[in-house]
Amino acid sequence: QVQLVESGGGLVQAGGSLRLSCAASGRIESIDDMGWHRQAPGKQRELVASITSGGWTNYADSVEGRFAISRDNAKNMVYLQMITLKPEDTAVYYCNAQINSSNRWGQGTQVTVSS
């Protein structure tokens, strides 16, 4: 069974940094696009960043220049480096990936930014 497991969330002060990691495991034949979404209380889930298997990246305007997505294809990992965090970045962050042509989601990790 294919799984995505996130780690690295937590509580940080405004202006601080966090690095999220997501590991894919199970019977994996291929991984195409990978990405991070987030959902704040009372709001819809939104795309934060995505990365193709070839390394092309895409970012939400709200995080451009502050967040950086990367991946390690050999380890089936995707990362999200977040700097200059703001209180409005507070949300549950979800990893997702196209694995074996199916869209998979992790369970989410909480990021809380205090002012």
C-alpha positions as CSV (number, residue, x, y, z in Angstrom):
1,Q,0.0,0.0,0.0
2,V,1.3,3.4,-1.0
3,Q,1.7,6.0,1.8
4,L,2.8,9.6,2.1
5,V,4.0,10.6,5.6
6,E,4.8,14.2,6.4
7,S,7.1,15.5,9.2
8,G,8.6,18.7,10.3
9,G,5.6,20.8,11.3
10,G,5.5,22.7,14.6
11,L,5.2,26.1,16.3
12,V,7.4,28.9,15.3
13,Q,7.5,32.7,15.8
14,A,6.8,35.0,12.9
15,G,10.0,35.5,10.9
16,G,11.2,32.0,11.7
17,S,11.8,29.0,9.5
18,L,10.6,25.4,9.2
19,R,11.4,22.5,6.8
20,L,8.7,20.0,6.0
21,S,9.5,16.6,4.7
22,C,7.3,14.0,3.0
23,A,8.3,10.4,2.4
24,A,6.5,8.1,-0.1
25,S,6.6,4.4,0.6
26,G,5.1,1.2,-0.6
27,R,4.9,-0.4,-4.0
28,I,6.0,2.6,-6.1
29,E,6.5,2.2,-9.8
30,S,6.5,5.9,-10.7
31,I,6.1,9.3,-9.1
32,D,5.2,12.3,-11.3
33,D,4.2,15.6,-9.8
34,M,4.7,16.2,-6.1
35,G,3.5,19.1,-4.1
36,W,2.3,20.8,-0.9
37,H,-1.1,22.1,-0.1
38,R,-2.4,23.8,3.1
39,Q,-5.7,24.3,4.8
40,A,-6.3,27.0,7.4
41,P,-9.3,26.8,9.7
42,G,-12.5,27.9,7.9
43,K,-10.7,28.0,4.5
44,Q,-10.4,25.8,1.5
45,R,-7.3,23.7,0.9
46,E,-5.0,25.6,-1.4
47,L,-1.9,24.8,-3.4
48,V,1.3,26.0,-1.9
49,A,3.9,24.6,-4.2
50,S,4.4,21.8,-6.7
51,I,7.4,20.2,-8.5
52,T,7.5,18.0,-11.5
53,S,9.6,14.9,-11.8
54,G,12.0,17.0,-13.9
55,G,12.3,19.7,-11.3
56,W,10.0,22.4,-12.6
57,T,8.4,24.3,-9.7
58,N,5.3,26.3,-9.2
59,Y,4.4,28.5,-6.2
60,A,1.4,30.3,-4.9
61,D,1.8,34.1,-5.0
62,S,1.6,34.3,-1.3
63,V,4.7,32.2,-0.7
64,E,6.8,33.1,-3.7
65,G,10.3,34.0,-2.6
66,R,9.8,32.6,0.9
67,F,9.2,28.9,0.3
68,A,11.2,26.5,-1.7
69,I,10.1,23.1,-2.8
70,S,12.5,20.3,-3.7
71,R,12.6,16.6,-4.2
72,D,14.9,13.6,-4.0
73,N,13.8,11.1,-6.6
74,A,16.1,8.4,-5.3
75,K,14.6,8.6,-1.9
76,N,11.0,9.3,-3.0
77,M,11.0,12.4,-0.8
78,V,9.7,16.0,-1.3
79,Y,10.6,18.9,0.9
80,L,9.3,22.4,1.6
81,Q,11.7,24.9,3.1
82,M,9.8,27.8,4.6
83,I,11.5,31.0,5.7
84,T,10.2,34.4,6.9
85,L,7.1,32.7,8.1
86,K,4.0,34.8,8.8
87,P,1.0,34.2,11.0
88,E,-1.1,33.8,7.9
89,D,1.0,30.7,7.0
90,T,-0.6,28.9,9.9
91,A,-2.4,25.8,8.5
92,V,-2.3,22.1,8.2
93,Y,0.1,21.3,5.4
94,Y,-0.5,18.3,3.2
95,C,1.9,16.5,0.9
96,N,0.5,15.1,-2.3
97,A,1.9,13.1,-5.2
98,Q,1.0,11.4,-8.4
99,I,2.1,7.9,-7.5
100,N,1.5,5.0,-10.0
101,S,-0.9,7.4,-11.8
102,S,-3.0,8.0,-8.7
103,N,-3.2,11.1,-6.7
104,R,-2.2,10.4,-3.1
105,W,-2.3,12.5,0.1
106,G,-0.5,12.5,3.3
107,Q,-2.3,12.9,6.7
108,G,-1.1,16.5,7.2
109,T,1.2,18.2,9.6
110,Q,0.3,21.3,11.6
111,V,2.3,24.5,11.1
112,T,1.6,27.3,13.6
113,V,3.2,30.7,13.3
114,S,2.8,33.0,16.3
115,S,2.9,36.8,16.0
